[in-house]
Amino acid sequence: MLANEKLMKRLIWGVTVVVLLLVSVIFNPRIMTEPLDLGIDTGFLPSVNAGINFIVSLLLIAGFFFIKNKKVTYHKNAMLSAFVLSILFLLLYVLYHLTNTHTVWCEASPVSKGLYLFILFSHIGLSTLIVPLTCFTVFRGLSNSVEKHRKIAKITLPLWLYITITGVLVYLMISPCYL
């Protein structure tokens, strides 16, 4: 194993642990007893994040079709754009949840609570896996480890796409409850 690859693996796992700890902190009511007041209204961020998820979904689908048609440069651009937008999503997601109370299910939503909770929990559960998967997939693609990239991308793509699509669905289902 090359020294750079070993360093990247440590970095990716380190980032993963930091992200998981940060998200755990913002959802722990014993730690986050009330939202932070930064002096700005961040209440609009869920709709921005839903838009980001929608765009990332389109980029992932485009990237898949580009690589199937051997348009490697277009594939790389689409996937790197999806990756950068996903990082932006994560930063805005954390900012929103640091500065707002958690939105809970309300009866105003036209969707059944059971369906909402199933989609939400599958979305959250798979989201814990996607940070290291996307990082390893991007790293292997950028380092021209084509076979390793291809192998992990077959797992990463469907999960990443599911997460972005269900992210939009979760927003649409709970959006009547944002008040």
N, C-alpha and C positions, 0 to 999 in steps of 0.2 A: 504494500500500500504506500502510495506517495505521501510525503509529509504534508503537502497541500490538501490532499484528500482527508487525511486524518484531522487536520486543523478544521476543515469545513464541517466534518461530521461533529466535532466537538461544538463548533459554533452553532450549527443547526439544532443540536440537542439542547444547548444552552438557551437559545432563543425560545425554543418550544417550552422549556420549563418556566422561563420568565413570563411568557404569554399566559400559560395555564395558571400560574400563581397570581398574576395580575387580575385575570378574569375571576378567579376564586375569591380574591379580596373584594372586588367590587360587588360580588353577589353574596358576601357574608355579612348578615345584618349585625353581627357583633363587632365587626370592624367598620363597616360603612353604615353608621347609625343614621346619618342624614346626608343628602347630596352636598357636594362642594359648591360653594357660590363663587364663581369666577367673574361675576359681573356681566356675563353675556348669556343670552337666551340660546340654548342648544336644543330646544324642543323640536326644531325642524329636521334634526339629523336622522331620525328613523326613515323619513321619506327619501333623504339623500342616499342613505345606505341601501334602501330598496332599489333605487335607481342604479347605484353602483353594482349591486348584485345582478340586476338585469343585464347591464352592459357586459359584465364579466361572463355571464352565461352565453351571450352572443359571441364574445371573443373566443370562448372555449370551443363552441361549435364550429366557428370559422377556422380556428387553429387545427381542429381535427380534420376538417375537409381539406385544408391546405396541405397537411402532411400526407393525406391519402392521395392527393394529386401531385405529390413530390415537389411542392412549392415550399422548400425548406425555409427560405428567408421570410416569406409571409407567415409561415407557421411560427417561427421564432418571434417575430414582431407581435403577433396576436397573443401568444402565450406570455411573453414578457409584459405586455400591456395588461393582461388579465392578472398577472402576479403583482404588478405595481398597484393596480386598482384594489386588489385584495388587501394589500398592506394599508392603503389609504382607508379602506373599509374598517379594518381592525382598529386603526387609530381613532377614527370617528366613533366607532362602536364603544370603545373604552371611554372616550370623552363624554359621550352621551350618558352612559351609565354611571359615570363619576358625578355628573351634574344634575341628574334627574332621579326621581323616585321610579321604582320599577312599575311598569304598566302591567296590570293584571287583567284577566279575562272579565268581560262585562256582557251582560245580556243583550246589549245593543248589536252585537255581532250576529250576522245572519248565518254563521257557520256553527255546526255543533261543537261543543266544547271537547268532546272525545276526539273528533277528527283533528281539531286544533292541537290538542296536547300530543297526539301521536306524531303529527308532523313536527311540532316544536321539539319534542324529546329526541326524535331521530335526527333532526337537524343539529341539535346541540351535541348529541353523542358523537356524530360523525365529524363535527367541527373540531373536536379535540384531536382527531387523527390527521386533519388536513394540513396543519401547520408543518409538521416534519415531512409529510408526503410531498407537498408542493415544493418545499425547499430542496429536498433531495432530488426531485424530478428536474427542477430548474438547474440545479448545480450539475447534474449528470448531462443535461442537454448542453449547457454552456461549456462543459469541459470535454465535449465530443466523445463521451462514453456512450455511444449510440445504443449498443445492446442493453446496457444497464438502464439507460434512459427509457428505452422502448418498454422494457420489462416493468418498471415501476409506473410508467405513464398509463399502462393498461389498468392499473388499480386507481391511480390518482384521478384521471379524467372523469370517470363516472361518479366518483365520490364528490369531487369538486363541483361538478355540474349539479348533482343532487343538492348539495349544500347551497349553491347560489340560487337555484330555482326555489327550494323550500324557504330560503331567506325572504324572497319576494312574497311567497304565499303566506308566511307567518306575518309579515307586515300587513298584507291586505286583510288577513283574518282579524288582526287585533287593532287595526287602524281606527275603527269606530270607538275604541276604548281610550284612545289618547285624548286626555282632557287636562 
